[in-house]
Amino acid sequence: MKIGIMQAYFFPYIGYFQLIDASDEFILYEHVAFRKKSWITKNRILDKGRKLPVEIRIPVIKKCSHKNISQIEINGSSWKRPLLKMIYFNYKKAGYFNEVYPLIENCIQIDTSSLHDYNSTIINEICKYLDLKTKIKYKNEEFLNLEVGLLNEENKNEVKSLRIVEICKQQKAHTYINAVGGIELYDKAYFKKNNLSLFFIHTKEYSYNQFDVEFAPHLSIIDVLMHNGKDGTKKMIKNYSLI
């Protein structure tokens, strides 16, 4: 079995969905430290007027630092209406707006205070829409004992790799697939020593028409869907290789 393990990002970019597509099972993992500047609480869409990418964000309650993602709560719901307006006005003239906007609206209106559950549900809904058949797991209580053991690990540099290896063993996976940014974090020899293959998703070059402005790559899946629709996005998701 091929497995992918990532934190649940907020409307992630197309490479994230390519990673899901390449996996037999995909774990949205919440028992790691929350990082304020990660893609868990933000992404980018296109500001049609300024012709530049602009950030969209989820506000979270900042009670204290050193929390795991599983402990982070969303700060109310008043931000949802302005976000929907922002998406509406920037994409109302996109080719697939009428097809895609109801999906995005339903996702944003998901009612939960848990940041992890919120992002995980959005990812699940988009995967269903795009007919991705990968099994997605986002409740991970079975790995809590593993995390307790990792707290006592002396070599902190190996904790990330050890976590992945142990999860793969528990899930009876033979291959771990990671985003291409993980090339500098994970060593193929280390995984081979643990009887695991390690591959990285390489998104092949792509572009599409974004209101006839200079193409801005790697924006949120919102942008991809608005300009390419369901069928076009499904084709783009297949445009990758494993390295």
C-alpha positions as CSV (number, residue, x, y, z in Angstrom):
1,M,0.0,0.0,0.0
2,K,1.2,3.5,-0.9
3,I,0.5,6.1,1.9
4,G,0.7,9.9,2.1
5,I,0.7,11.8,5.3
6,M,0.2,15.6,5.6
7,Q,-1.4,18.2,7.8
8,A,-4.8,19.3,6.6
9,Y,-4.2,22.5,4.6
10,F,-6.8,25.2,3.9
11,F,-8.0,24.8,0.3
12,P,-4.6,23.4,-0.7
13,Y,-3.0,23.8,-4.2
14,I,-3.2,21.2,-6.9
15,G,0.0,19.4,-5.9
16,Y,-1.6,18.4,-2.6
17,F,-4.4,16.7,-4.5
18,Q,-1.9,15.0,-6.8
19,L,-0.3,13.6,-3.6
20,I,-3.7,12.3,-2.6
21,D,-4.2,10.8,-6.1
22,A,-0.9,9.0,-5.9
23,S,-1.7,7.4,-2.5
24,D,-3.9,4.4,-1.6
25,E,-4.4,5.9,1.8
26,F,-3.9,9.5,2.8
27,I,-3.6,10.5,6.5
28,L,-4.5,14.0,7.5
29,Y,-2.3,14.2,10.6
30,E,-3.1,16.5,13.6
31,H,-0.8,15.3,16.4
32,V,2.1,17.7,15.5
33,A,2.9,21.2,16.5
34,F,0.7,24.0,15.1
35,R,2.8,26.5,13.1
36,K,1.2,29.9,12.7
37,K,2.7,30.7,9.3
38,S,1.9,27.3,7.6
39,W,-0.7,26.6,4.9
40,I,-3.0,25.2,7.6
41,T,-4.7,28.7,8.1
42,K,-4.0,30.4,4.8
43,N,-3.8,30.1,1.0
44,R,-3.8,32.3,-2.0
45,I,-6.4,33.2,-4.7
46,L,-6.2,35.7,-7.6
47,D,-7.2,39.3,-7.0
48,K,-8.7,40.0,-10.4
49,G,-8.5,43.8,-10.1
50,R,-4.9,44.0,-8.9
51,K,-3.9,41.0,-11.1
52,L,-1.9,39.6,-8.2
53,P,-2.3,36.7,-5.7
54,V,-3.9,37.6,-2.4
55,E,-4.1,35.6,0.8
56,I,-7.2,34.1,2.3
57,R,-7.1,33.1,6.0
58,I,-8.9,31.3,8.8
59,P,-8.7,33.2,12.1
60,V,-7.9,31.0,15.0
61,I,-8.1,31.4,18.8
62,K,-4.6,32.1,20.1
63,K,-4.8,31.1,23.8
64,C,-1.2,29.9,24.1
65,S,1.7,28.6,22.1
66,H,3.1,25.1,21.8
67,K,-0.3,23.5,20.9
68,N,-0.8,20.6,18.6
69,I,-3.0,21.1,15.5
70,S,-5.7,19.0,17.2
71,Q,-6.1,21.6,19.9
72,I,-6.5,24.7,17.6
73,E,-10.0,26.2,17.4
74,I,-11.4,28.6,14.8
75,N,-12.3,32.1,16.0
76,G,-16.0,32.4,15.3
77,S,-17.7,32.5,11.9
78,S,-18.0,36.2,11.1
79,W,-15.0,35.9,8.7
80,K,-16.9,33.5,6.4
81,R,-19.2,36.1,4.8
82,P,-16.4,38.5,3.8
83,L,-14.4,35.6,2.4
84,L,-17.3,34.4,0.3
85,K,-17.8,37.9,-1.0
86,M,-14.1,38.1,-1.8
87,I,-14.3,34.9,-3.8
88,Y,-17.5,35.9,-5.5
89,F,-16.3,39.2,-6.8
90,N,-12.9,37.9,-7.9
91,Y,-14.3,34.9,-9.7
92,K,-17.8,35.7,-10.8
93,K,-16.6,36.0,-14.4
94,A,-14.5,32.8,-14.3
95,G,-15.5,30.2,-16.9
96,Y,-16.7,27.7,-14.3
97,F,-18.0,30.0,-11.6
98,N,-21.6,28.7,-11.7
99,E,-20.4,25.1,-11.5
100,V,-17.9,25.6,-8.7
101,Y,-19.1,28.4,-6.4
102,P,-21.8,26.3,-4.7
103,L,-19.1,23.7,-3.8
104,I,-16.8,26.4,-2.3
105,E,-19.7,28.1,-0.5
106,N,-20.8,24.8,1.1
107,C,-17.2,24.1,2.2
108,I,-16.6,27.5,3.8
109,Q,-19.9,27.2,5.6
110,I,-18.9,23.9,7.3
111,D,-19.9,24.2,11.0
112,T,-17.2,23.1,13.3
113,S,-14.8,24.9,15.7
114,S,-12.0,22.5,15.2
115,L,-9.4,23.7,12.6
116,H,-8.3,20.2,11.8
117,D,-11.9,18.9,11.3
118,Y,-12.7,22.0,9.2
119,N,-9.8,21.7,6.8
120,S,-10.2,17.9,6.7
121,T,-13.9,18.1,5.7
122,I,-13.1,20.6,3.0
123,I,-10.4,18.3,1.6
124,N,-12.8,15.4,1.7
125,E,-15.6,17.3,-0.1
126,I,-13.3,18.4,-2.8
127,C,-11.9,14.9,-3.3
128,K,-15.5,13.6,-3.6
129,Y,-16.3,16.3,-6.2
130,L,-13.2,15.3,-8.2
131,D,-13.9,11.6,-7.9
132,L,-10.7,10.8,-6.1
133,K,-11.0,7.3,-4.6
134,T,-8.1,7.5,-2.1
135,K,-9.1,6.4,1.4
136,I,-8.7,9.5,3.6
137,K,-8.2,9.2,7.4
138,Y,-8.3,12.2,9.6
139,K,-9.1,10.8,13.0
140,N,-5.8,9.5,14.4
141,E,-6.2,8.6,18.0
142,E,-4.4,5.3,17.3
143,F,-1.1,7.1,16.9
144,L,-1.2,8.9,20.3
145,N,1.0,6.3,22.0
146,L,3.5,6.7,19.1
147,E,3.6,10.5,19.9
148,V,4.3,9.8,23.6
149,G,7.2,7.6,22.6
150,L,8.6,10.2,20.3
151,L,8.7,12.7,23.2
152,N,11.4,10.5,24.7
153,E,13.4,10.2,21.5
154,E,16.9,11.6,22.1
155,N,17.8,12.3,18.4
156,K,15.3,15.1,17.7
157,N,16.5,15.4,14.1
158,E,15.2,11.9,13.4
159,V,11.7,12.4,15.0
160,K,10.0,13.4,11.7
161,S,11.3,10.4,9.8
162,L,10.7,8.0,12.7
163,R,7.1,9.2,13.0
164,I,6.5,8.5,9.3
165,V,8.2,5.1,9.4
166,E,6.2,3.9,12.4
167,I,2.9,5.1,11.0
168,C,3.7,3.3,7.7
169,K,4.5,0.1,9.7
170,Q,1.2,0.4,11.7
171,Q,-0.7,0.9,8.4
172,K,1.1,-2.0,6.7
173,A,2.3,0.4,3.9
174,H,5.3,-0.5,1.7
175,T,5.7,3.0,0.1
176,Y,5.6,6.6,1.5
177,I,4.9,9.4,-0.9
178,N,5.6,13.0,0.1
179,A,5.4,16.5,-1.4
180,V,8.5,17.5,-3.3
181,G,9.5,19.9,-0.6
182,G,10.3,16.8,1.6
183,I,13.4,16.0,-0.5
184,E,15.5,17.9,1.9
185,L,13.8,16.4,5.0
186,Y,13.6,12.7,4.2
187,D,16.4,10.3,3.2
188,K,15.6,7.4,0.8
189,A,18.4,5.3,2.4
190,Y,16.8,5.7,5.8
191,F,13.4,4.5,4.5
192,K,15.0,1.6,2.6
193,K,16.7,0.5,5.8
194,N,13.2,0.3,7.3
195,N,11.9,-1.7,4.3
196,L,10.0,1.3,2.9
197,S,10.2,2.9,-0.5
198,L,10.2,6.7,-0.6
199,F,8.9,8.9,-3.5
200,F,8.1,12.5,-4.0
201,I,5.4,14.1,-6.1
202,H,6.8,16.2,-9.0
203,T,4.1,18.5,-10.5
204,K,4.7,18.8,-14.2
205,E,4.7,22.2,-15.7
206,Y,1.2,23.6,-16.2
207,S,-0.7,26.8,-16.9
208,Y,-4.2,28.0,-17.7
209,N,-6.0,31.2,-18.5
210,Q,-6.5,33.4,-15.4
211,F,-8.5,36.3,-16.9
212,D,-5.7,36.9,-19.5
213,V,-3.2,38.1,-16.9
214,E,0.3,36.8,-16.3
215,F,-0.1,33.2,-15.0
216,A,0.3,32.8,-11.2
217,P,1.0,29.1,-10.4
218,H,0.4,27.1,-7.2
219,L,-2.7,29.1,-6.1
220,S,-5.4,27.4,-4.1
221,I,-7.5,24.7,-5.7
222,I,-10.3,27.3,-5.7
223,D,-8.5,29.1,-8.5
224,V,-7.9,25.9,-10.5
225,L,-11.5,24.8,-10.2
226,M,-12.9,28.2,-11.2
227,H,-10.9,28.4,-14.4
228,N,-10.9,24.7,-15.3
229,G,-14.0,23.2,-13.9
230,K,-14.4,19.6,-12.6
231,D,-13.2,17.8,-15.8
232,G,-10.3,20.1,-16.5
233,T,-9.1,19.9,-12.9
234,K,-9.3,16.1,-12.9
235,K,-7.0,16.1,-16.0
236,M,-4.5,18.5,-14.3
237,I,-4.4,16.4,-11.2
238,K,-3.0,13.5,-13.3
239,N,-0.2,15.7,-14.6
240,Y,2.6,14.5,-12.2
241,S,5.4,12.0,-11.8
242,L,7.0,10.3,-8.8
243,I,10.7,10.9,-8.3
